[in-house]
Amino acid sequence: MADENDTNARQARASRDDRLKSALRENLKRRKAQARARAASADPSQVDDGSLDEGTAGQDRLDKTGDRKTSG
């Protein structure tokens, strides 16, 4: 009887491990697909200085007080 319980516990553990392996494998596939999609659709509005606004990229800006604030 103790052997039966031990066998059942091992089978349950193996079944759980298989489910986790499968879930992790699918999760990895999904994350890789998302990363490939993000890399393929690089944001064209992103410019060299890191500004997302194409109109003001690399230009001087005004801070809250109205003084010029250089980018960078």
JOGIMO-V915264 format. One record per helix or strand of 2 or more residues. SS is the DSSP state (alpha for helix, beta for strand). FROM is the first residue (numbers start at 1). TO is the last residue. If there is no record, write none. Layout:
ss: <SS,SS>
from: <FROM,FROM>
to: <TO,TO>
//
This chain:
ss: <alpha,alpha,beta,beta>
from: <2,54,61,68>
to: <40,56,62,69>
//
